[in-house]
Amino acid sequence: MDSESKTLKPGYNPIIQTAFTADPAPMVHGDRLYVHTSHDAPGADWFVMDNLMTYSTVDLVNWTDHGPAMNSADFVWAKKNTLWASQVVERDGKFYAYVPIERATGQGPAVGVGVSDSPIGPFKDPLGKPLITAGVWAGDIDPTVFIDDDGQAYMYWGNPQLYYVKLNEDMTSVSGEIVWVPMTEDSFGPRRGGPTEKYPTSYEEGPWFFKRNGLYYLIFSAGMLSEHIAYSTSSSPTGPWKYQGIIMSHEEKGAAFTNHSGVVDYKGRSYFFYHNQWLNHTPGFTGGFTRSTAVEEFAYNQDGSIALLNMTNDFRPAIAALNPYARVEAETIAWCVGVKTERCSQGGMNICDLHDGSYVQVRNVDFGDIGAAEFIACVANGNDLLEGSSACIELYLDSLAGPLIGTLSVSPTGGWDNWKEMSASVSGARGIHDLFLVFKGNDSELYKVDYWRFVAAA
């Protein structure tokens, strides 16, 4: 990446800064938009990925970290650190995660399925074996599943070939034979650099299958490396497919040598998820093996086509306001620096690894006309009380240099799993603002935060 990309400033993308995430797969459940991602290990020099991560939002700017929904250890037949691009779909109140994992027997990847009662997991393997083991090494990856209007579910997957199969209503078994999709330039476009025996078209991997206004879309990662995103359409869920063009170029600033996309409609708007390598300021960054999830809002053309999209980092309006007077999970973040997340001993997640100057930004917080009088945070502080200790949370509006509305002193709680609510008075918080929680102190690790909330003025 160039010097300009290395000075990435707070904005809209990447949407997750606490971990390296890739291969986003969005889905809507209830009032929330969820995105499941793979998880790149810091410092990796290959695709070292062991967790299916889950994040959600109601406003497209603040994302709540729900942690790993499953990992390769949940499959007795799987090899560790090989859980790649996955997708979760819902049917009849159950959630099904389709995940590609290498087999421990050394036969290459296969597609497994996990089942849960919740989009955030935990997902469990009901089969004890792969769902699909059809292709050669690297063939059975990147599953995408869509349930059509008549109830029939389809799964597409594959690199370098493309396959599909019908799924039974139980979503954990297949109906009929696996079908190889003919790889023609008319269906998937000409390959950049010319066709090869292995890759006769632009299709590389990462299909995403969906339907809109009676038209079926197959969006895919296209090659050669570095990958761009292209798409094809059909009047049938099984093709034939007609190549339509490029959605996102491989020449975007900060693009990784891979890309992987997912598309979803939410609250009357359309969103295109993808990954890049913009978190290069983060410890453990190793380029294209430590990627970052991003999203762009877009609109279909009148004929259903999709125009070329760019990777952006600009601030964009939230589609809803955040209520600070209800409990807000500390891992609900629009932007952060020097912050990690972990499983909380009280359940859910908490933020951790905080150091002097670490901060979290939460966008579009609506304090109302009367405003806030008190700030409450649930913290765990296992440090001993040091003379002159200044552990605190400073609260600023609109920017790190904005008005200071309050300071919460954080005293020791007697252990890192001992959680206590602490409070401080605040003033000047009225109307809609961005909120910055700045973590201060002189310890190597300051404290952890589980959740926070404000109390309205009388």
C-alpha positions as CSV (number, residue, x, y, z in Angstrom):
1,M,0.0,0.0,0.0
2,D,1.2,3.6,-0.6
3,S,1.9,6.2,1.9
4,E,-1.6,7.8,1.6
5,S,-3.3,4.5,2.4
6,K,-1.1,4.1,5.5
7,T,-2.6,7.2,7.0
8,L,-6.1,5.8,7.2
9,K,-8.3,8.0,9.3
10,P,-11.6,7.2,11.1
11,G,-14.4,6.9,8.6
12,Y,-16.9,4.4,7.4
13,N,-14.6,1.5,6.4
14,P,-13.3,-0.9,7.4
15,I,-16.3,-1.6,9.6
16,I,-14.3,-3.8,12.0
17,Q,-11.0,-2.6,13.5
18,T,-10.6,-5.0,16.5
19,A,-9.7,-8.0,14.4
20,F,-8.7,-9.0,10.8
21,T,-11.8,-10.1,9.1
22,A,-12.6,-11.2,5.5
23,D,-15.2,-12.9,3.3
24,P,-18.2,-11.1,4.6
25,A,-21.6,-12.8,4.4
26,P,-24.5,-10.5,5.3
27,M,-28.0,-11.6,6.4
28,V,-31.0,-9.8,7.9
29,H,-32.9,-11.2,10.9
30,G,-35.5,-9.2,12.7
31,D,-34.5,-5.6,12.9
32,R,-30.8,-6.3,12.7
33,L,-28.3,-6.7,9.9
34,Y,-25.8,-9.4,10.6
35,V,-22.5,-10.1,8.8
36,H,-20.6,-13.3,9.3
37,T,-16.9,-13.2,8.4
38,S,-13.8,-15.4,8.4
39,H,-11.0,-14.4,10.9
40,D,-7.4,-13.9,9.7
41,A,-4.8,-14.6,12.3
42,P,-2.5,-11.7,13.1
43,G,1.0,-12.2,11.7
44,A,-0.1,-15.0,9.3
45,D,1.8,-15.6,6.0
46,W,-1.0,-17.9,4.7
47,F,-4.8,-18.1,5.1
48,V,-4.7,-19.0,8.9
49,M,-8.4,-18.8,9.7
50,D,-10.1,-20.7,12.6
51,N,-13.3,-18.8,13.5
52,L,-16.6,-17.8,12.0
53,M,-17.1,-14.3,13.4
54,T,-20.4,-12.5,13.8
55,Y,-21.1,-8.7,13.9
56,S,-24.4,-6.9,13.7
57,T,-25.9,-3.4,13.3
58,V,-29.1,-1.4,13.2
59,D,-27.6,1.8,11.8
60,L,-24.8,0.7,9.4
61,V,-22.2,2.7,11.4
62,N,-22.0,1.1,14.8
63,W,-21.2,-2.6,14.8
64,T,-21.6,-4.9,17.7
65,D,-19.1,-7.8,18.1
66,H,-20.8,-11.1,19.0
67,G,-17.6,-13.0,18.9
68,P,-16.9,-16.4,17.2
69,A,-20.0,-18.3,16.3
70,M,-18.1,-21.5,15.6
71,N,-14.6,-22.7,14.8
72,S,-12.9,-25.7,13.2
73,A,-12.8,-27.6,16.5
74,D,-16.6,-27.9,16.3
75,F,-16.1,-30.4,13.4
76,V,-14.5,-33.6,14.5
77,W,-13.3,-34.3,10.9
78,A,-11.6,-30.9,10.4
79,K,-8.1,-29.5,10.4
80,K,-7.4,-26.6,12.7
81,N,-7.1,-23.1,11.3
82,T,-8.8,-23.9,8.0
83,L,-12.3,-22.4,8.3
84,W,-12.6,-20.2,5.2
85,A,-15.4,-18.2,3.5
86,S,-18.8,-19.2,4.9
87,Q,-22.4,-18.2,4.8
88,V,-25.3,-18.4,7.3
89,V,-28.9,-18.7,6.2
90,E,-32.2,-19.0,8.1
91,R,-35.0,-21.5,7.6
92,D,-38.0,-22.1,9.9
93,G,-36.4,-20.5,12.9
94,K,-33.1,-22.4,12.5
95,F,-29.8,-21.0,11.3
96,Y,-27.5,-23.0,9.0
97,A,-23.8,-22.1,8.6
98,Y,-22.2,-23.6,5.5
99,V,-18.4,-23.6,6.0
100,P,-15.4,-24.9,4.0
101,I,-12.8,-26.6,6.1
102,E,-9.9,-28.8,5.2
103,R,-10.2,-32.4,6.3
104,A,-7.9,-33.7,9.0
105,T,-7.1,-36.7,6.8
106,G,-5.3,-34.5,4.3
107,Q,-7.7,-34.8,1.5
108,G,-8.3,-31.1,1.1
109,P,-11.3,-28.9,1.9
110,A,-14.9,-30.0,2.1
111,V,-18.1,-28.2,2.9
112,G,-19.6,-28.7,6.4
113,V,-22.8,-27.4,7.9
114,G,-23.5,-26.1,11.4
115,V,-26.9,-25.5,13.0
116,S,-28.0,-23.0,15.7
117,D,-31.0,-21.4,17.2
118,S,-29.4,-18.0,16.8
119,P,-27.6,-16.1,14.1
120,I,-24.7,-15.5,16.6
121,G,-24.4,-19.2,17.4
122,P,-23.1,-21.3,18.8
123,F,-23.3,-23.6,15.7
124,K,-23.0,-27.3,16.1
125,D,-22.2,-30.0,13.5
126,P,-25.3,-32.3,13.2
127,L,-23.7,-34.7,10.7
128,G,-20.3,-35.5,12.2
129,K,-19.0,-35.5,8.6
130,P,-18.8,-33.2,5.6
131,L,-21.9,-32.3,3.7
132,I,-20.0,-32.0,0.4
133,T,-16.8,-33.7,-0.8
134,A,-17.1,-33.5,-4.5
135,G,-14.1,-31.7,-6.0
136,V,-10.3,-31.8,-6.0
137,W,-8.1,-30.0,-3.5
138,A,-9.3,-26.3,-3.2
139,G,-12.4,-27.2,-5.2
140,D,-14.9,-27.4,-2.3
141,I,-14.7,-23.9,-0.9
142,D,-16.8,-20.7,-0.7
143,P,-20.4,-22.1,-0.4
144,T,-23.3,-19.8,-1.0
145,V,-26.9,-20.8,-0.2
146,F,-30.2,-19.3,-1.4
147,I,-33.8,-20.5,-0.7
148,D,-36.0,-19.7,-3.6
149,D,-39.6,-18.5,-3.4
150,D,-40.9,-22.1,-3.9
151,G,-38.9,-23.3,-0.9
152,Q,-36.2,-25.0,-2.9
153,A,-32.7,-24.3,-1.5
154,Y,-29.6,-24.2,-3.7
155,M,-25.9,-24.2,-2.9
156,Y,-23.2,-23.0,-5.3
157,W,-19.5,-23.3,-4.5
158,G,-16.1,-24.0,-6.0
159,N,-12.6,-22.9,-7.1
160,P,-11.6,-23.2,-10.0
161,Q,-14.8,-24.8,-11.1
162,L,-18.3,-23.9,-10.2
163,Y,-20.8,-26.4,-8.9
164,Y,-24.3,-26.4,-7.5
165,V,-26.6,-28.9,-5.7
166,K,-30.2,-28.7,-4.4
167,L,-30.6,-29.0,-0.7
168,N,-33.4,-30.8,1.0
169,E,-35.8,-29.0,3.4
170,D,-33.7,-30.1,6.4
171,M,-30.8,-28.0,4.9
172,T,-28.3,-30.7,6.0
173,S,-28.7,-33.1,3.1
174,V,-28.6,-32.8,-0.6
175,S,-31.3,-33.7,-3.2
176,G,-30.1,-35.2,-6.5
177,E,-26.7,-35.1,-8.1
178,I,-24.0,-32.4,-7.9
179,V,-24.0,-30.3,-11.1
180,W,-20.9,-28.9,-12.8
181,V,-21.6,-25.5,-14.3
182,P,-20.2,-25.0,-17.9
183,M,-17.4,-22.5,-17.7
184,T,-17.9,-20.3,-20.8
185,E,-16.9,-16.7,-21.5
186,D,-20.5,-15.9,-22.4
187,S,-21.5,-17.0,-18.8
188,F,-18.5,-15.7,-16.8
189,G,-16.6,-13.3,-19.0
190,P,-13.1,-13.4,-20.5
191,R,-10.2,-14.0,-18.1
192,R,-7.8,-11.1,-17.6
193,G,-4.5,-12.2,-19.1
194,G,-6.1,-14.8,-21.2
195,P,-7.7,-18.2,-20.5
196,T,-5.8,-21.2,-19.0
197,E,-6.7,-24.9,-18.9
198,K,-7.5,-24.5,-15.2
199,Y,-9.3,-21.1,-15.5
200,P,-11.0,-20.8,-18.9
201,T,-13.1,-17.8,-17.8
202,S,-12.8,-14.9,-15.4
203,Y,-14.5,-16.9,-12.6
204,E,-12.1,-17.7,-9.8
205,E,-14.0,-18.4,-6.5
206,G,-16.3,-16.8,-3.9
207,P,-19.8,-17.0,-5.5
208,W,-22.7,-15.2,-3.9
209,F,-26.2,-16.3,-5.1
210,F,-29.4,-14.3,-4.7
211,K,-32.6,-13.2,-6.5
212,R,-34.1,-9.8,-7.1
213,N,-37.3,-9.0,-9.0
214,G,-37.4,-12.4,-10.6
215,L,-33.7,-12.2,-11.8
216,Y,-31.1,-14.5,-10.3
217,Y,-27.6,-13.0,-9.6
218,L,-24.3,-14.8,-9.2
219,I,-21.6,-12.4,-8.0
220,F,-18.1,-13.9,-7.9
221,S,-14.4,-13.2,-7.3
222,A,-12.8,-13.0,-10.7
223,G,-9.2,-13.3,-11.9
224,M,-6.5,-13.5,-12.4
225,L,-4.9,-12.5,-9.1
226,S,-5.4,-9.8,-7.9
227,E,-9.1,-10.5,-7.9
228,H,-11.9,-8.2,-9.0
229,I,-15.6,-8.7,-8.4
230,A,-17.9,-9.5,-11.4
231,Y,-21.4,-10.9,-11.8
232,S,-23.7,-12.8,-14.1
233,T,-27.5,-13.2,-14.2
234,S,-30.0,-15.8,-15.2
235,S,-33.8,-16.2,-15.4
236,S,-33.4,-19.6,-13.7
237,P,-31.7,-20.6,-10.5
238,T,-29.6,-23.2,-12.4
239,G,-28.6,-21.1,-15.4
240,P,-27.6,-20.7,-18.1
241,W,-25.7,-17.6,-16.9
242,K,-25.0,-14.4,-18.8
243,Y,-22.0,-12.4,-17.9
244,Q,-22.8,-8.8,-17.0
245,G,-19.5,-7.1,-16.1
246,I,-17.3,-5.9,-13.3
247,I,-18.6,-4.5,-10.0
248,M,-15.4,-3.7,-8.2
249,S,-11.9,-3.4,-9.8
250,H,-8.7,-5.1,-8.6
251,E,-7.0,-1.8,-9.1
252,E,-8.6,-0.1,-6.1
253,K,-6.2,1.6,-3.7
254,G,-5.7,-0.8,-0.7
255,A,-7.2,-3.8,-2.5
256,A,-6.0,-7.2,-1.3
257,F,-5.0,-9.9,-3.8
258,T,-8.2,-11.7,-3.0
259,N,-11.7,-10.2,-2.7
260,H,-15.0,-11.8,-1.6
261,S,-18.4,-10.1,-1.7
262,G,-21.9,-10.5,-0.3
263,V,-25.0,-8.4,-1.1
264,V,-28.1,-7.7,1.0
265,D,-31.1,-5.3,1.2
266,Y,-31.8,-3.8,4.5
267,K,-34.4,-1.2,5.5
268,G,-35.0,-0.3,1.8
269,R,-31.3,0.1,0.9
270,S,-28.9,-2.1,-0.9
271,Y,-25.4,-2.9,0.5
272,F,-22.3,-4.5,-1.1
273,F,-19.9,-6.1,1.4
274,Y,-16.3,-7.0,0.5
275,H,-12.8,-7.0,2.0
276,N,-9.6,-5.1,1.4
277,Q,-6.3,-4.7,3.4
278,W,-6.8,-1.3,5.0
279,L,-5.8,-2.1,8.6
280,N,-2.1,-1.9,7.8
281,H,-1.5,0.3,10.9
282,T,-2.7,-2.6,13.1
283,P,-0.1,-4.9,14.9
284,G,0.1,-8.3,13.1
285,F,-0.7,-6.9,9.6
286,T,0.8,-9.0,6.9
287,G,-0.9,-7.7,3.7
288,G,-3.3,-9.9,1.9
289,F,-3.4,-12.5,4.6
290,T,-4.8,-10.0,7.2
291,R,-7.8,-8.5,5.6
292,S,-10.5,-6.0,6.5
293,T,-14.3,-6.1,6.0
294,A,-15.9,-3.1,4.3
295,V,-19.3,-2.1,2.9
296,E,-20.7,0.2,0.2
297,E,-24.3,1.4,-0.2
298,F,-25.4,1.2,-3.8
299,A,-28.5,1.3,-6.0
300,Y,-29.5,-1.0,-8.8
301,N,-30.0,0.5,-12.2
302,Q,-33.5,0.5,-13.6
303,D,-32.8,-2.6,-15.6
304,G,-31.4,-4.4,-12.6
305,S,-27.7,-4.0,-13.5
306,I,-25.1,-3.0,-11.0
307,A,-22.7,-0.1,-11.7
308,L,-19.0,-0.1,-10.9
309,L,-18.4,0.5,-7.2
310,N,-15.3,2.0,-5.5
311,M,-13.8,1.3,-2.1
312,T,-14.4,4.3,0.1
313,N,-13.6,5.5,3.6
314,D,-15.8,8.6,3.7
315,F,-18.1,9.3,6.6
316,R,-21.7,8.5,5.7
317,P,-25.0,9.2,7.5
318,A,-26.3,6.6,10.0
319,I,-29.7,5.2,9.1
320,A,-30.8,5.2,12.8
321,A,-29.9,7.0,16.0
322,L,-28.3,5.2,19.0
323,N,-30.1,5.4,22.3
324,P,-27.5,6.1,25.0
325,Y,-30.1,5.6,27.8
326,A,-30.4,1.9,27.2
327,R,-27.6,-0.5,27.9
328,V,-24.9,-0.3,25.1
329,E,-22.5,-3.1,24.8
330,A,-18.9,-1.7,25.0
331,E,-18.1,-3.8,21.9
332,T,-20.5,-1.7,19.8
333,I,-18.1,0.4,17.8
334,A,-18.0,2.7,14.8
335,W,-14.2,3.2,15.0
336,C,-11.6,2.4,17.5
337,V,-7.8,2.5,18.1
338,G,-5.9,0.2,20.5
339,V,-8.9,-1.9,21.4
340,K,-9.5,-5.7,21.3
341,T,-12.5,-7.8,22.3
342,E,-12.9,-11.1,24.1
343,R,-15.5,-13.4,25.7
344,C,-16.9,-11.8,28.8
345,S,-17.1,-13.8,32.1
346,Q,-20.6,-12.2,32.5
347,G,-21.7,-13.5,29.0
348,G,-21.4,-11.9,25.6
349,M,-18.3,-9.9,24.8
350,N,-16.2,-7.1,26.4
351,I,-13.5,-4.8,25.2
352,C,-10.0,-5.3,26.5
353,D,-6.2,-4.7,25.9
354,L,-6.8,-1.0,26.6
355,H,-3.9,1.2,27.0
356,D,-3.4,4.9,27.7
357,G,-5.0,6.8,24.8
358,S,-7.0,3.9,23.4
359,Y,-10.4,5.0,22.3
360,V,-13.8,3.9,20.9
361,Q,-16.0,6.2,18.7
362,V,-19.8,5.6,18.7
363,R,-21.7,7.5,16.0
364,N,-25.0,9.3,15.9
365,V,-25.8,9.1,19.6
366,D,-29.1,10.9,20.5
367,F,-29.0,12.5,23.9
368,G,-32.3,14.3,23.3
369,D,-33.3,17.8,24.2
370,I,-32.9,17.5,28.0
371,G,-29.6,15.7,27.8
372,A,-27.7,13.4,30.1
373,A,-26.7,13.9,33.7
374,E,-24.8,10.7,34.5
375,F,-22.6,8.1,32.8
376,I,-22.4,4.5,34.1
377,A,-20.0,1.8,32.9
378,C,-19.5,-1.8,34.0
379,V,-15.8,-2.4,34.3
380,A,-13.3,-5.0,35.6
381,N,-9.9,-3.7,36.9
382,G,-7.5,-6.3,38.2
383,N,-4.7,-3.8,38.8
384,D,-3.6,-2.9,42.3
385,L,-4.3,0.7,43.4
386,L,-1.1,2.5,42.5
387,E,-0.1,5.8,44.1
388,G,-1.0,8.5,41.7
389,S,-3.1,6.1,39.5
390,S,-5.3,8.0,37.1
391,A,-7.3,5.2,35.4
392,C,-10.4,6.8,33.9
393,I,-12.7,7.1,31.0
394,E,-12.9,10.5,29.4
395,L,-16.0,11.3,27.4
396,Y,-15.8,13.7,24.4
397,L,-18.4,14.8,21.9
398,D,-17.8,14.9,18.1
399,S,-14.0,14.5,18.1
400,L,-11.1,13.7,20.3
401,A,-10.6,17.4,20.6
402,G,-14.3,18.1,21.2
403,P,-16.1,19.1,24.4
404,L,-15.2,17.0,27.5
405,I,-18.6,16.1,29.0
406,G,-17.4,14.0,31.9
407,T,-14.7,11.8,33.4
408,L,-15.3,8.4,35.0
409,S,-12.6,7.3,37.5
410,V,-12.0,3.6,37.4
411,S,-10.9,2.0,40.7
412,P,-9.7,-1.6,41.2
413,T,-12.4,-4.2,41.3
414,G,-10.4,-7.0,42.9
415,G,-9.9,-9.1,39.8
416,W,-10.2,-9.2,36.0
417,D,-13.4,-11.1,36.2
418,N,-14.9,-9.0,39.0
419,W,-17.3,-6.6,37.3
420,K,-18.7,-3.4,39.0
421,E,-20.8,-0.5,37.8
422,M,-19.1,2.9,38.3
423,S,-20.6,6.3,37.6
424,A,-19.8,9.9,37.0
425,S,-21.7,13.1,36.4
426,V,-21.8,14.6,32.9
427,S,-22.9,17.9,31.5
428,G,-23.3,19.4,28.0
429,A,-24.6,16.2,26.3
430,R,-27.7,17.2,24.4
431,G,-28.9,16.5,20.8
432,I,-27.2,14.1,18.4
433,H,-23.4,13.7,18.5
434,D,-20.6,11.2,18.0
435,L,-19.4,10.0,21.3
436,F,-15.7,9.3,22.1
437,L,-14.7,7.1,25.0
438,V,-11.0,7.7,25.7
439,F,-9.3,5.3,28.0
440,K,-6.6,6.7,30.3
441,G,-4.2,5.5,32.9
442,N,-0.6,4.6,33.8
443,D,-0.9,0.8,33.9
444,S,0.3,-1.6,31.1
445,E,-3.3,-2.8,30.8
446,L,-5.9,-0.4,32.1
447,Y,-9.2,-2.2,32.7
448,K,-12.0,-3.9,30.7
449,V,-15.4,-2.6,29.9
450,D,-18.5,-4.8,29.4
451,Y,-21.2,-2.2,28.8
452,W,-22.2,1.5,29.4
453,R,-25.2,3.8,29.5
454,F,-26.2,7.3,30.3
455,V,-28.9,8.5,32.7
456,A,-31.1,11.3,31.5
457,A,-31.3,14.6,33.3
458,A,-34.5,15.0,35.4
